[in-house]
Amino acid sequence: EKLEQLEKYSFERRENTLLTDNRYFIKYVEMRKSQKFILKRIYDNIHHMDLVVKQAYQISELLEEVSGSLQEYNNGLLLLEHVESLYDKMRDEPLPTVREEFENRAFLYRLLHDLEDFLRLKIQFVAQLTEEEIERFWK
């Protein structure tokens, strides 16, 4: 709901301002809306789990790190490196021996892919910014 309000505000501001360029805000809101859908998938996957495997704790720590550090002015590259590192750790783990563990690790792997998509949206947003936009809107 707040994203929709922010988007509406951005469009209204663009229409009511003659010389100011509001494309940055519109692109930012669009990126956040796309991220919202990914967060919904992550939430749904977490709720499908019925067994907590040890890899869940590592992903939980990563989600905390992302939530605490991915503000507007963070390009997401370092966080993506952490995701890739966690992929490597998961690949090095022994394969599950029981079906429940297999299914729950599959949910975690899907969650990690979704988190990667979430961060790549931010990285793509930052990559399309002009020098002027970065200088003007980033602290």
Secondary structure, 3 states (H helix, E strand, C coil): CHHHHHHHHHHHHHHHCCCCCCHHHHHHHHHHHHHHHHHHHHHHHHHHCCCCCHHHHHHHHHHHHHHHHCCCCCCCHHHHHHHHHHHHHHHHCCCCCCHHHHHHHHHHHHHHHHHHHHHHHHHHHHHCCCHHHHHHHCC
